[in-house]
């Protein structure tokens, strides 16, 4: 089992659903999401995918992790990048440090090979790039030529690149990346994100010509909503 430095057993089970409950409806929903992404653009494969949300605390990091695990379990080489350079969390969930990471690449201090980590204790096909030190200018770094060069380099190394980014309504970080990737997935907390906020996020992404792949509705209580699954269900 993966040993987490700052999460207890309950947190582990809540985050790594695909790994711990492979036969659950939630895991099946992630496999459906993986399939939908794969077949949404047959002419041009979607290799770089940005995962974001309108506001904080919608579960985008959990969605990013489980989608990455689902892709890795399909024998595809996938790298998950923590591009939240303001409040990074993925390194904590994976039990890793973030002393060096994405920011070091973008300022020219380190090479890709110096910061990418193969999480073999979870899946041999899963790789991770932590955020690195928090910079004073996240948006400028993510919109830099260095970031564009990094994405090109990653496309040569991996089948899929998933980028976990900050919320679009709060800061511009995700927006500067949105038209540099092949597609964008937006995560919404069912019953918590208002219709107005969701529309605002969609409009902001459309203004930068983002390729919206769809929305993941998170934390739907299917039993409460009149269905037969007693789970907090992820729906795509």
Secondary structure, DSSP 8 states (H G I E B T S, - for coil): ----SS--HHHHHHH-HHHH-TTSHHHHHHHHHHHHHHHS-SSS---EEEEEESSSSSSHHHHHHHHHHHHHHTT--EEEEE--SSS--HHHHTT---SSSHHHHHTTSS-HHHH-EE-TTT-TTEEEE---S--S-HHHHHTSHHHHHHHHHHHHH-SEEEEE---TTT-SHHHHHHTTSSEEEEEEETTTS-HHHHHHHHHHHHHTT--EEEEEEEEEETTTTT-S--SEEEE-
